[in-house]
Amino acid sequence: FVEVTHDDWDYDRWDDRTTYYAYLSMHADGPCSDGTYFWTGSSWSCYEPDHDPNVEYAYGGCFGRCGAGCGSGTQFTWDCADHDSCVRFGHSLASFWCDDEFTFTIDDALSAPNCF
């Protein structure tokens, strides 16, 4: 698990409503609509949290991997994980809320080494 965060017009980076721990792995998606489970204190749930301060952990296919559609390699970076955290908290892939996180992923997707 690594700590991920994002900002938007209402909340700053590292605010409890925009920050949680994400499990980065090559595991397949779960049954949730976007493949992401969120831990809210006592159980894993399938839902799209809108900056829910009760979310502490997230697990889902391709979390933190760079590139569209999970990417073609095994690049995992902080910037790609932060962008995923923004998108999975209810914002669209390329939106005003996630555009700064998306911009930071470009050099990662182009030049980060594969993990294995």
Jmol script that loads the backbone (N, CA, C; Angstrom):
load data "model"
ATOM      1  N   PHE A   1       0.833  -1.182   0.000  1.00  0.00           N
ATOM      2  CA  PHE A   1       0.000   0.000   0.000  1.00  0.00           C
ATOM      3  C   PHE A   1       0.877   1.245   0.000  1.00  0.00           C
ATOM      4  N   VAL A   2       0.502   2.220  -0.798  1.00  0.00           N
ATOM      5  CA  VAL A   2       1.177   3.516  -0.830  1.00  0.00           C
ATOM      6  C   VAL A   2       0.131   4.612  -0.635  1.00  0.00           C
ATOM      7  N   GLU A   3       0.546   5.714  -0.069  1.00  0.00           N
ATOM      8  CA  GLU A   3      -0.377   6.813   0.148  1.00  0.00           C
ATOM      9  C   GLU A   3      -0.537   7.602  -1.147  1.00  0.00           C
ATOM     10  N   VAL A   4      -1.783   7.805  -1.577  1.00  0.00           N
ATOM     11  CA  VAL A   4      -2.082   8.562  -2.791  1.00  0.00           C
ATOM     12  C   VAL A   4      -2.965   9.745  -2.431  1.00  0.00           C
ATOM     13  N   THR A   5      -2.897  10.779  -3.266  1.00  0.00           N
ATOM     14  CA  THR A   5      -3.680  11.991  -3.006  1.00  0.00           C
ATOM     15  C   THR A   5      -3.935  12.724  -4.303  1.00  0.00           C
ATOM     16  N   HIS A   6      -4.853  13.627  -4.284  1.00  0.00           N
ATOM     17  CA  HIS A   6      -5.117  14.521  -5.409  1.00  0.00           C
ATOM     18  C   HIS A   6      -5.770  15.789  -4.865  1.00  0.00           C
ATOM     19  N   ASP A   7      -5.858  16.785  -5.730  1.00  0.00           N
ATOM     20  CA  ASP A   7      -6.548  18.005  -5.344  1.00  0.00           C
ATOM     21  C   ASP A   7      -7.662  18.273  -6.344  1.00  0.00           C
ATOM     22  N   ASP A   8      -8.565  19.134  -5.978  1.00  0.00           N
ATOM     23  CA  ASP A   8      -9.574  19.632  -6.904  1.00  0.00           C
ATOM     24  C   ASP A   8      -9.987  21.004  -6.409  1.00  0.00           C
ATOM     25  N   TRP A   9     -11.030  21.558  -6.955  1.00  0.00           N
ATOM     26  CA  TRP A   9     -11.398  22.928  -6.587  1.00  0.00           C
ATOM     27  C   TRP A   9     -11.902  23.039  -5.163  1.00  0.00           C
ATOM     28  N   ASP A  10     -12.318  21.958  -4.572  1.00  0.00           N
ATOM     29  CA  ASP A  10     -12.860  22.006  -3.215  1.00  0.00           C
ATOM     30  C   ASP A  10     -11.887  21.556  -2.134  1.00  0.00           C
ATOM     31  N   TYR A  11     -10.947  20.671  -2.485  1.00  0.00           N
ATOM     32  CA  TYR A  11     -10.059  20.082  -1.476  1.00  0.00           C
ATOM     33  C   TYR A  11      -8.611  20.114  -1.953  1.00  0.00           C
ATOM     34  N   ASP A  12      -7.710  20.300  -1.000  1.00  0.00           N
ATOM     35  CA  ASP A  12      -6.283  20.317  -1.298  1.00  0.00           C
ATOM     36  C   ASP A  12      -5.697  18.918  -1.229  1.00  0.00           C
ATOM     37  N   ARG A  13      -4.510  18.766  -1.833  1.00  0.00           N
ATOM     38  CA  ARG A  13      -3.762  17.517  -1.696  1.00  0.00           C
ATOM     39  C   ARG A  13      -3.502  17.274  -0.211  1.00  0.00           C
ATOM     40  N   TRP A  14      -3.495  16.040   0.188  1.00  0.00           N
ATOM     41  CA  TRP A  14      -3.232  15.570   1.543  1.00  0.00           C
ATOM     42  C   TRP A  14      -4.372  15.864   2.516  1.00  0.00           C
ATOM     43  N   ASP A  15      -5.480  16.416   2.039  1.00  0.00           N
ATOM     44  CA  ASP A  15      -6.673  16.535   2.858  1.00  0.00           C
ATOM     45  C   ASP A  15      -7.213  15.120   3.081  1.00  0.00           C
ATOM     46  N   ASP A  16      -7.826  14.867   4.213  1.00  0.00           N
ATOM     47  CA  ASP A  16      -8.343  13.528   4.499  1.00  0.00           C
ATOM     48  C   ASP A  16      -9.382  13.079   3.478  1.00  0.00           C
ATOM     49  N   ARG A  17     -10.061  14.018   2.842  1.00  0.00           N
ATOM     50  CA  ARG A  17     -11.087  13.684   1.852  1.00  0.00           C
ATOM     51  C   ARG A  17     -10.506  13.374   0.481  1.00  0.00           C
ATOM     52  N   THR A  18      -9.194  13.577   0.285  1.00  0.00           N
ATOM     53  CA  THR A  18      -8.568  13.303  -1.011  1.00  0.00           C
ATOM     54  C   THR A  18      -7.374  12.363  -0.895  1.00  0.00           C
ATOM     55  N   THR A  19      -7.158  11.792   0.265  1.00  0.00           N
ATOM     56  CA  THR A  19      -5.968  10.990   0.505  1.00  0.00           C
ATOM     57  C   THR A  19      -6.338   9.654   1.135  1.00  0.00           C
ATOM     58  N   TYR A  20      -5.718   8.583   0.643  1.00  0.00           N
ATOM     59  CA  TYR A  20      -5.926   7.247   1.201  1.00  0.00           C
ATOM     60  C   TYR A  20      -4.774   6.362   0.754  1.00  0.00           C
ATOM     61  N   TYR A  21      -4.748   5.128   1.196  1.00  0.00           N
ATOM     62  CA  TYR A  21      -3.714   4.174   0.820  1.00  0.00           C
ATOM     63  C   TYR A  21      -4.243   3.281  -0.290  1.00  0.00           C
ATOM     64  N   ALA A  22      -3.447   3.109  -1.330  1.00  0.00           N
ATOM     65  CA  ALA A  22      -3.849   2.281  -2.470  1.00  0.00           C
ATOM     66  C   ALA A  22      -2.896   1.094  -2.600  1.00  0.00           C
ATOM     67  N   TYR A  23      -3.467  -0.048  -2.912  1.00  0.00           N
ATOM     68  CA  TYR A  23      -2.692  -1.267  -3.141  1.00  0.00           C
ATOM     69  C   TYR A  23      -2.358  -1.340  -4.620  1.00  0.00           C
ATOM     70  N   LEU A  24      -1.084  -1.198  -4.942  1.00  0.00           N
ATOM     71  CA  LEU A  24      -0.633  -1.254  -6.325  1.00  0.00           C
ATOM     72  C   LEU A  24      -0.257  -2.687  -6.654  1.00  0.00           C
ATOM     73  N   SER A  25      -0.910  -3.237  -7.674  1.00  0.00           N
ATOM     74  CA  SER A  25      -0.617  -4.621  -8.023  1.00  0.00           C
ATOM     75  C   SER A  25      -1.085  -4.928  -9.433  1.00  0.00           C
ATOM     76  N   MET A  26      -0.731  -6.122  -9.894  1.00  0.00           N
ATOM     77  CA  MET A  26      -1.133  -6.598 -11.209  1.00  0.00           C
ATOM     78  C   MET A  26      -2.402  -7.435 -11.129  1.00  0.00           C
ATOM     79  N   HIS A  27      -3.065  -7.461  -9.990  1.00  0.00           N
ATOM     80  CA  HIS A  27      -4.263  -8.274  -9.824  1.00  0.00           C
ATOM     81  C   HIS A  27      -5.391  -7.799 -10.733  1.00  0.00           C
ATOM     82  N   ALA A  28      -6.208  -8.727 -11.132  1.00  0.00           N
ATOM     83  CA  ALA A  28      -7.348  -8.418 -11.992  1.00  0.00           C
ATOM     84  C   ALA A  28      -8.374  -7.570 -11.256  1.00  0.00           C
ATOM     85  N   ASP A  29      -9.245  -6.936 -12.045  1.00  0.00           N
ATOM     86  CA  ASP A  29     -10.328  -6.138 -11.470  1.00  0.00           C
ATOM     87  C   ASP A  29     -11.267  -6.998 -10.651  1.00  0.00           C
ATOM     88  N   GLY A  30     -11.886  -6.379  -9.686  1.00  0.00           N
ATOM     89  CA  GLY A  30     -12.931  -7.034  -8.918  1.00  0.00           C
ATOM     90  C   GLY A  30     -14.281  -6.806  -9.590  1.00  0.00           C
ATOM     91  N   PRO A  31     -15.365  -7.187  -8.942  1.00  0.00           N
ATOM     92  CA  PRO A  31     -16.693  -7.071  -9.543  1.00  0.00           C
ATOM     93  C   PRO A  31     -17.271  -5.652  -9.537  1.00  0.00           C
ATOM     94  N   CYS A  32     -16.573  -4.705  -8.972  1.00  0.00           N
ATOM     95  CA  CYS A  32     -17.073  -3.329  -8.947  1.00  0.00           C
ATOM     96  C   CYS A  32     -17.051  -2.749 -10.365  1.00  0.00           C
ATOM     97  N   SER A  33     -17.844  -1.728 -10.621  1.00  0.00           N
ATOM     98  CA  SER A  33     -17.971  -1.179 -11.974  1.00  0.00           C
ATOM     99  C   SER A  33     -16.634  -0.708 -12.546  1.00  0.00           C
ATOM    100  N   ASP A  34     -15.766  -0.139 -11.719  1.00  0.00           N
ATOM    101  CA  ASP A  34     -14.451   0.273 -12.215  1.00  0.00           C
ATOM    102  C   ASP A  34     -13.339  -0.627 -11.687  1.00  0.00           C
ATOM    103  N   GLY A  35     -13.718  -1.731 -11.065  1.00  0.00           N
ATOM    104  CA  GLY A  35     -12.729  -2.681 -10.565  1.00  0.00           C
ATOM    105  C   GLY A  35     -12.098  -2.300  -9.247  1.00  0.00           C
ATOM    106  N   THR A  36     -12.596  -1.276  -8.571  1.00  0.00           N
ATOM    107  CA  THR A  36     -11.978  -0.779  -7.347  1.00  0.00           C
ATOM    108  C   THR A  36     -12.845  -1.046  -6.126  1.00  0.00           C
ATOM    109  N   TYR A  37     -12.222  -1.571  -5.086  1.00  0.00           N
ATOM    110  CA  TYR A  37     -12.858  -1.724  -3.777  1.00  0.00           C
ATOM    111  C   TYR A  37     -12.324  -0.630  -2.862  1.00  0.00           C
ATOM    112  N   PHE A  38     -13.161  -0.125  -1.973  1.00  0.00           N
ATOM    113  CA  PHE A  38     -12.725   0.860  -0.991  1.00  0.00           C
ATOM    114  C   PHE A  38     -13.011   0.342   0.408  1.00  0.00           C
ATOM    115  N   TRP A  39     -12.039   0.485   1.311  1.00  0.00           N
ATOM    116  CA  TRP A  39     -12.178   0.088   2.715  1.00  0.00           C
ATOM    117  C   TRP A  39     -12.673   1.292   3.490  1.00  0.00           C
ATOM    118  N   THR A  40     -13.786   1.122   4.176  1.00  0.00           N
ATOM    119  CA  THR A  40     -14.386   2.235   4.904  1.00  0.00           C
ATOM    120  C   THR A  40     -14.474   1.963   6.394  1.00  0.00           C
ATOM    121  N   GLY A  41     -13.504   1.251   6.940  1.00  0.00           N
ATOM    122  CA  GLY A  41     -13.455   1.047   8.383  1.00  0.00           C
ATOM    123  C   GLY A  41     -13.722  -0.361   8.829  1.00  0.00           C
ATOM    124  N   SER A  42     -14.678  -1.040   8.190  1.00  0.00           N
ATOM    125  CA  SER A  42     -14.981  -2.395   8.634  1.00  0.00           C
ATOM    126  C   SER A  42     -15.149  -3.385   7.494  1.00  0.00           C
ATOM    127  N   SER A  43     -15.187  -2.900   6.245  1.00  0.00           N
ATOM    128  CA  SER A  43     -15.359  -3.818   5.122  1.00  0.00           C
ATOM    129  C   SER A  43     -14.949  -3.154   3.810  1.00  0.00           C
ATOM    130  N   TRP A  44     -14.718  -4.011   2.803  1.00  0.00           N
ATOM    131  CA  TRP A  44     -14.450  -3.550   1.448  1.00  0.00           C
ATOM    132  C   TRP A  44     -15.787  -3.328   0.763  1.00  0.00           C
ATOM    133  N   SER A  45     -15.930  -2.205   0.064  1.00  0.00           N
ATOM    134  CA  SER A  45     -17.189  -1.868  -0.589  1.00  0.00           C
ATOM    135  C   SER A  45     -16.963  -1.461  -2.036  1.00  0.00           C
ATOM    136  N   CYS A  46     -17.968  -1.729  -2.857  1.00  0.00           N
ATOM    137  CA  CYS A  46     -17.978  -1.267  -4.243  1.00  0.00           C
ATOM    138  C   CYS A  46     -18.844  -0.015  -4.305  1.00  0.00           C
ATOM    139  N   TYR A  47     -18.226   1.113  -4.449  1.00  0.00           N
ATOM    140  CA  TYR A  47     -18.967   2.352  -4.665  1.00  0.00           C
ATOM    141  C   TYR A  47     -17.989   3.411  -5.128  1.00  0.00           C
ATOM    142  N   GLU A  48     -18.490   4.502  -5.642  1.00  0.00           N
ATOM    143  CA  GLU A  48     -17.638   5.588  -6.083  1.00  0.00           C
ATOM    144  C   GLU A  48     -17.706   6.693  -5.035  1.00  0.00           C
ATOM    145  N   PRO A  49     -16.727   6.731  -4.156  1.00  0.00           N
ATOM    146  CA  PRO A  49     -16.768   7.733  -3.086  1.00  0.00           C
ATOM    147  C   PRO A  49     -16.536   9.130  -3.645  1.00  0.00           C
ATOM    148  N   ASP A  50     -17.306  10.057  -3.178  1.00  0.00           N
ATOM    149  CA  ASP A  50     -17.114  11.443  -3.577  1.00  0.00           C
ATOM    150  C   ASP A  50     -16.426  12.161  -2.420  1.00  0.00           C
ATOM    151  N   HIS A  51     -15.129  11.930  -2.320  1.00  0.00           N
ATOM    152  CA  HIS A  51     -14.312  12.541  -1.275  1.00  0.00           C
ATOM    153  C   HIS A  51     -14.800  12.180   0.120  1.00  0.00           C
ATOM    154  N   ASP A  52     -15.103  10.923   0.287  1.00  0.00           N
ATOM    155  CA  ASP A  52     -15.558  10.379   1.568  1.00  0.00           C
ATOM    156  C   ASP A  52     -14.367  10.290   2.523  1.00  0.00           C
ATOM    157  N   PRO A  53     -14.380  11.013   3.643  1.00  0.00           N
ATOM    158  CA  PRO A  53     -13.251  10.973   4.572  1.00  0.00           C
ATOM    159  C   PRO A  53     -13.115   9.626   5.282  1.00  0.00           C
ATOM    160  N   ASN A  54     -14.106   8.755   5.146  1.00  0.00           N
ATOM    161  CA  ASN A  54     -14.038   7.435   5.783  1.00  0.00           C
ATOM    162  C   ASN A  54     -13.236   6.422   4.982  1.00  0.00           C
ATOM    163  N   VAL A  55     -12.924   6.714   3.733  1.00  0.00           N
ATOM    164  CA  VAL A  55     -12.127   5.802   2.915  1.00  0.00           C
ATOM    165  C   VAL A  55     -10.681   5.839   3.401  1.00  0.00           C
ATOM    166  N   GLU A  56     -10.150   4.686   3.738  1.00  0.00           N
ATOM    167  CA  GLU A  56      -8.763   4.609   4.199  1.00  0.00           C
ATOM    168  C   GLU A  56      -7.881   3.825   3.231  1.00  0.00           C
ATOM    169  N   TYR A  57      -8.462   2.852   2.520  1.00  0.00           N
ATOM    170  CA  TYR A  57      -7.693   2.000   1.609  1.00  0.00           C
ATOM    171  C   TYR A  57      -8.478   1.766   0.329  1.00  0.00           C
ATOM    172  N   ALA A  58      -7.742   1.516  -0.757  1.00  0.00           N
ATOM    173  CA  ALA A  58      -8.368   1.154  -2.030  1.00  0.00           C
ATOM    174  C   ALA A  58      -7.578   0.015  -2.657  1.00  0.00           C
ATOM    175  N   TYR A  59      -8.286  -0.832  -3.365  1.00  0.00           N
ATOM    176  CA  TYR A  59      -7.687  -1.959  -4.055  1.00  0.00           C
ATOM    177  C   TYR A  59      -8.404  -2.108  -5.380  1.00  0.00           C
ATOM    178  N   GLY A  60      -7.660  -2.208  -6.458  1.00  0.00           N
ATOM    179  CA  GLY A  60      -8.307  -2.397  -7.747  1.00  0.00           C
ATOM    180  C   GLY A  60      -7.304  -2.655  -8.844  1.00  0.00           C
ATOM    181  N   GLY A  61      -7.783  -3.304  -9.881  1.00  0.00           N
ATOM    182  CA  GLY A  61      -6.918  -3.632 -11.005  1.00  0.00           C
ATOM    183  C   GLY A  61      -6.271  -2.401 -11.602  1.00  0.00           C
ATOM    184  N   CYS A  62      -5.005  -2.494 -11.863  1.00  0.00           N
ATOM    185  CA  CYS A  62      -4.224  -1.460 -12.548  1.00  0.00           C
ATOM    186  C   CYS A  62      -3.986  -0.199 -11.726  1.00  0.00           C
ATOM    187  N   PHE A  63      -4.294  -0.187 -10.466  1.00  0.00           N
ATOM    188  CA  PHE A  63      -4.103   1.021  -9.653  1.00  0.00           C
ATOM    189  C   PHE A  63      -2.628   1.401  -9.656  1.00  0.00           C
ATOM    190  N   GLY A  64      -2.338   2.600 -10.136  1.00  0.00           N
ATOM    191  CA  GLY A  64      -0.973   3.104 -10.157  1.00  0.00           C
ATOM    192  C   GLY A  64      -0.174   2.771 -11.394  1.00  0.00           C
ATOM    193  N   ARG A  65      -0.740   1.963 -12.295  1.00  0.00           N
ATOM    194  CA  ARG A  65      -0.041   1.641 -13.550  1.00  0.00           C
ATOM    195  C   ARG A  65      -0.215   2.782 -14.532  1.00  0.00           C
ATOM    196  N   CYS A  66       0.834   3.082 -15.253  1.00  0.00           N
ATOM    197  CA  CYS A  66       0.806   4.169 -16.227  1.00  0.00           C
ATOM    198  C   CYS A  66       0.266   3.683 -17.567  1.00  0.00           C
ATOM    199  N   GLY A  67      -0.427   4.574 -18.251  1.00  0.00           N
ATOM    200  CA  GLY A  67      -0.900   4.287 -19.596  1.00  0.00           C
ATOM    201  C   GLY A  67      -2.383   4.024 -19.652  1.00  0.00           C
ATOM    202  N   ALA A  68      -2.931   4.247 -20.822  1.00  0.00           N
ATOM    203  CA  ALA A  68      -4.363   4.036 -21.033  1.00  0.00           C
ATOM    204  C   ALA A  68      -4.705   2.558 -20.950  1.00  0.00           C
ATOM    205  N   GLY A  69      -5.859   2.265 -20.403  1.00  0.00           N
ATOM    206  CA  GLY A  69      -6.307   0.871 -20.352  1.00  0.00           C
ATOM    207  C   GLY A  69      -5.357  -0.034 -19.600  1.00  0.00           C
ATOM    208  N   CYS A  70      -4.780   0.431 -18.568  1.00  0.00           N
ATOM    209  CA  CYS A  70      -3.846  -0.292 -17.709  1.00  0.00           C
ATOM    210  C   CYS A  70      -2.427  -0.297 -18.240  1.00  0.00           C
ATOM    211  N   GLY A  71      -2.188   0.279 -19.387  1.00  0.00           N
ATOM    212  CA  GLY A  71      -0.834   0.338 -19.919  1.00  0.00           C
ATOM    213  C   GLY A  71      -0.413  -0.986 -20.525  1.00  0.00           C
ATOM    214  N   SER A  72       0.707  -0.962 -21.194  1.00  0.00           N
ATOM    215  CA  SER A  72       1.188  -2.180 -21.834  1.00  0.00           C
ATOM    216  C   SER A  72       2.361  -2.787 -21.081  1.00  0.00           C
ATOM    217  N   GLY A  73       2.846  -2.117 -20.052  1.00  0.00           N
ATOM    218  CA  GLY A  73       3.982  -2.617 -19.299  1.00  0.00           C
ATOM    219  C   GLY A  73       3.656  -2.749 -17.834  1.00  0.00           C
ATOM    220  N   THR A  74       4.693  -2.703 -17.037  1.00  0.00           N
ATOM    221  CA  THR A  74       4.518  -2.802 -15.593  1.00  0.00           C
ATOM    222  C   THR A  74       5.096  -1.569 -14.920  1.00  0.00           C
ATOM    223  N   GLN A  75       4.754  -0.410 -15.437  1.00  0.00           N
ATOM    224  CA  GLN A  75       5.195   0.854 -14.858  1.00  0.00           C
ATOM    225  C   GLN A  75       4.219   1.252 -13.754  1.00  0.00           C
ATOM    226  N   PHE A  76       4.712   1.342 -12.537  1.00  0.00           N
ATOM    227  CA  PHE A  76       3.933   1.841 -11.411  1.00  0.00           C
ATOM    228  C   PHE A  76       4.648   3.077 -10.894  1.00  0.00           C
ATOM    229  N   THR A  77       3.952   4.208 -10.825  1.00  0.00           N
ATOM    230  CA  THR A  77       4.580   5.430 -10.313  1.00  0.00           C
ATOM    231  C   THR A  77       3.621   6.169  -9.389  1.00  0.00           C
ATOM    232  N   TRP A  78       4.193   7.051  -8.563  1.00  0.00           N
ATOM    233  CA  TRP A  78       3.385   7.871  -7.657  1.00  0.00           C
ATOM    234  C   TRP A  78       2.407   8.736  -8.441  1.00  0.00           C
ATOM    235  N   ASP A  79       2.909   9.359  -9.518  1.00  0.00           N
ATOM    236  CA  ASP A  79       2.050  10.263 -10.277  1.00  0.00           C
ATOM    237  C   ASP A  79       0.876   9.527 -10.912  1.00  0.00           C
ATOM    238  N   CYS A  80       1.119   8.349 -11.456  1.00  0.00           N
ATOM    239  CA  CYS A  80       0.026   7.569 -12.043  1.00  0.00           C
ATOM    240  C   CYS A  80      -0.957   7.125 -10.960  1.00  0.00           C
ATOM    241  N   ALA A  81      -0.458   6.792  -9.785  1.00  0.00           N
ATOM    242  CA  ALA A  81      -1.341   6.412  -8.673  1.00  0.00           C
ATOM    243  C   ALA A  81      -2.170   7.606  -8.203  1.00  0.00           C
ATOM    244  N   ASP A  82      -1.563   8.795  -8.146  1.00  0.00           N
ATOM    245  CA  ASP A  82      -2.316   9.987  -7.748  1.00  0.00           C
ATOM    246  C   ASP A  82      -3.408  10.304  -8.770  1.00  0.00           C
ATOM    247  N   HIS A  83      -3.111  10.144 -10.061  1.00  0.00           N
ATOM    248  CA  HIS A  83      -4.132  10.366 -11.084  1.00  0.00           C
ATOM    249  C   HIS A  83      -5.265   9.348 -10.928  1.00  0.00           C
ATOM    250  N   ASP A  84      -4.914   8.094 -10.686  1.00  0.00           N
ATOM    251  CA  ASP A  84      -5.941   7.075 -10.453  1.00  0.00           C
ATOM    252  C   ASP A  84      -6.811   7.437  -9.252  1.00  0.00           C
ATOM    253  N   SER A  85      -6.186   7.976  -8.200  1.00  0.00           N
ATOM    254  CA  SER A  85      -6.972   8.339  -7.012  1.00  0.00           C
ATOM    255  C   SER A  85      -7.982   9.426  -7.350  1.00  0.00           C
ATOM    256  N   CYS A  86      -7.619  10.344  -8.208  1.00  0.00           N
ATOM    257  CA  CYS A  86      -8.526  11.411  -8.618  1.00  0.00           C
ATOM    258  C   CYS A  86      -9.689  10.841  -9.431  1.00  0.00           C
ATOM    259  N   VAL A  87      -9.363  10.020 -10.417  1.00  0.00           N
ATOM    260  CA  VAL A  87     -10.396   9.450 -11.287  1.00  0.00           C
ATOM    261  C   VAL A  87     -11.338   8.547 -10.496  1.00  0.00           C
ATOM    262  N   ARG A  88     -10.807   7.764  -9.585  1.00  0.00           N
ATOM    263  CA  ARG A  88     -11.643   6.816  -8.853  1.00  0.00           C
ATOM    264  C   ARG A  88     -12.431   7.458  -7.711  1.00  0.00           C
ATOM    265  N   PHE A  89     -12.218   8.734  -7.493  1.00  0.00           N
ATOM    266  CA  PHE A  89     -13.031   9.459  -6.515  1.00  0.00           C
ATOM    267  C   PHE A  89     -14.120  10.260  -7.206  1.00  0.00           C
ATOM    268  N   GLY A  90     -14.503   9.845  -8.404  1.00  0.00           N
ATOM    269  CA  GLY A  90     -15.662  10.420  -9.060  1.00  0.00           C
ATOM    270  C   GLY A  90     -15.403  11.429 -10.150  1.00  0.00           C
ATOM    271  N   HIS A  91     -14.152  11.693 -10.471  1.00  0.00           N
ATOM    272  CA  HIS A  91     -13.853  12.639 -11.546  1.00  0.00           C
ATOM    273  C   HIS A  91     -13.574  11.862 -12.829  1.00  0.00           C
ATOM    274  N   SER A  92     -13.795  12.487 -13.975  1.00  0.00           N
ATOM    275  CA  SER A  92     -13.536  11.804 -15.232  1.00  0.00           C
ATOM    276  C   SER A  92     -12.043  11.807 -15.538  1.00  0.00           C
ATOM    277  N   LEU A  93     -11.651  10.947 -16.459  1.00  0.00           N
ATOM    278  CA  LEU A  93     -10.246  10.701 -16.779  1.00  0.00           C
ATOM    279  C   LEU A  93      -9.482  11.978 -17.086  1.00  0.00           C
ATOM    280  N   ALA A  94      -9.994  12.795 -17.972  1.00  0.00           N
ATOM    281  CA  ALA A  94      -9.336  14.053 -18.317  1.00  0.00           C
ATOM    282  C   ALA A  94     -10.319  15.174 -18.003  1.00  0.00           C
ATOM    283  N   SER A  95     -10.309  15.632 -16.781  1.00  0.00           N
ATOM    284  CA  SER A  95     -11.227  16.678 -16.349  1.00  0.00           C
ATOM    285  C   SER A  95     -10.436  17.817 -15.731  1.00  0.00           C
ATOM    286  N   PHE A  96     -11.104  18.933 -15.506  1.00  0.00           N
ATOM    287  CA  PHE A  96     -10.438  20.046 -14.839  1.00  0.00           C
ATOM    288  C   PHE A  96      -9.933  19.651 -13.463  1.00  0.00           C
ATOM    289  N   TRP A  97     -10.605  18.701 -12.817  1.00  0.00           N
ATOM    290  CA  TRP A  97     -10.211  18.292 -11.474  1.00  0.00           C
ATOM    291  C   TRP A  97      -8.966  17.420 -11.490  1.00  0.00           C
ATOM    292  N   CYS A  98      -8.767  16.650 -12.546  1.00  0.00           N
ATOM    293  CA  CYS A  98      -7.636  15.712 -12.591  1.00  0.00           C
ATOM    294  C   CYS A  98      -6.567  16.122 -13.597  1.00  0.00           C
ATOM    295  N   ASP A  99      -6.689  17.296 -14.231  1.00  0.00           N
ATOM    296  CA  ASP A  99      -5.759  17.640 -15.295  1.00  0.00           C
ATOM    297  C   ASP A  99      -4.324  17.828 -14.813  1.00  0.00           C
ATOM    298  N   ASP A 100      -4.133  18.368 -13.618  1.00  0.00           N
ATOM    299  CA  ASP A 100      -2.757  18.514 -13.138  1.00  0.00           C
ATOM    300  C   ASP A 100      -2.139  17.155 -12.827  1.00  0.00           C
ATOM    301  N   GLU A 101      -2.914  16.246 -12.234  1.00  0.00           N
ATOM    302  CA  GLU A 101      -2.406  14.898 -11.986  1.00  0.00           C
ATOM    303  C   GLU A 101      -2.092  14.201 -13.311  1.00  0.00           C
ATOM    304  N   PHE A 102      -2.970  14.384 -14.315  1.00  0.00           N
ATOM    305  CA  PHE A 102      -2.740  13.772 -15.629  1.00  0.00           C
ATOM    306  C   PHE A 102      -1.447  14.302 -16.248  1.00  0.00           C
ATOM    307  N   THR A 103      -1.217  15.611 -16.163  1.00  0.00           N
ATOM    308  CA  THR A 103      -0.001  16.206 -16.729  1.00  0.00           C
ATOM    309  C   THR A 103       1.253  15.587 -16.118  1.00  0.00           C
ATOM    310  N   PHE A 104       1.233  15.327 -14.814  1.00  0.00           N
ATOM    311  CA  PHE A 104       2.397  14.738 -14.146  1.00  0.00           C
ATOM    312  C   PHE A 104       2.649  13.299 -14.566  1.00  0.00           C
ATOM    313  N   THR A 105       1.642  12.624 -15.144  1.00  0.00           N
ATOM    314  CA  THR A 105       1.831  11.216 -15.534  1.00  0.00           C
ATOM    315  C   THR A 105       2.518  11.065 -16.884  1.00  0.00           C
ATOM    316  N   ILE A 106       2.535  12.102 -17.689  1.00  0.00           N
ATOM    317  CA  ILE A 106       3.026  11.972 -19.062  1.00  0.00           C
ATOM    318  C   ILE A 106       4.471  11.509 -19.111  1.00  0.00           C
ATOM    319  N   ASP A 107       5.376  12.157 -18.362  1.00  0.00           N
ATOM    320  CA  ASP A 107       6.779  11.733 -18.387  1.00  0.00           C
ATOM    321  C   ASP A 107       6.946  10.348 -17.774  1.00  0.00           C
ATOM    322  N   ASP A 108       6.102   9.997 -16.810  1.00  0.00           N
ATOM    323  CA  ASP A 108       6.168   8.657 -16.211  1.00  0.00           C
ATOM    324  C   ASP A 108       5.833   7.600 -17.250  1.00  0.00           C
ATOM    325  N   ALA A 109       4.747   7.809 -17.986  1.00  0.00           N
ATOM    326  CA  ALA A 109       4.317   6.837 -18.991  1.00  0.00           C
ATOM    327  C   ALA A 109       5.343   6.687 -20.110  1.00  0.00           C
ATOM    328  N   LEU A 110       6.048   7.782 -20.413  1.00  0.00           N
ATOM    329  CA  LEU A 110       7.027   7.731 -21.497  1.00  0.00           C
ATOM    330  C   LEU A 110       8.386   7.179 -21.075  1.00  0.00           C
ATOM    331  N   SER A 111       8.750   7.366 -19.803  1.00  0.00           N
ATOM    332  CA  SER A 111      10.129   7.015 -19.454  1.00  0.00           C
ATOM    333  C   SER A 111      10.337   6.199 -18.188  1.00  0.00           C
ATOM    334  N   ALA A 112       9.307   5.940 -17.418  1.00  0.00           N
ATOM    335  CA  ALA A 112       9.512   5.146 -16.200  1.00  0.00           C
ATOM    336  C   ALA A 112       9.838   3.704 -16.588  1.00  0.00           C
ATOM    337  N   PRO A 113      10.768   3.083 -15.874  1.00  0.00           N
ATOM    338  CA  PRO A 113      11.107   1.690 -16.207  1.00  0.00           C
ATOM    339  C   PRO A 113      10.004   0.732 -15.742  1.00  0.00           C
ATOM    340  N   ASN A 114       9.944  -0.417 -16.386  1.00  0.00           N
ATOM    341  CA  ASN A 114       9.027  -1.454 -15.932  1.00  0.00           C
ATOM    342  C   ASN A 114       9.527  -2.006 -14.603  1.00  0.00           C
ATOM    343  N   CYS A 115       8.595  -2.402 -13.743  1.00  0.00           N
ATOM    344  CA  CYS A 115       8.968  -2.903 -12.423  1.00  0.00           C
ATOM    345  C   CYS A 115       9.570  -4.297 -12.497  1.00  0.00           C
ATOM    346  N   PHE A 116       9.176  -5.080 -13.469  1.00  0.00           N
ATOM    347  CA  PHE A 116       9.743  -6.418 -13.670  1.00  0.00           C
ATOM    348  C   PHE A 116       9.530  -6.868 -15.076  1.00  0.00           C
TER     349      PHE A 116
END
end "model"
wireframe off; spacefill off
backbone 0.3
color backbone group
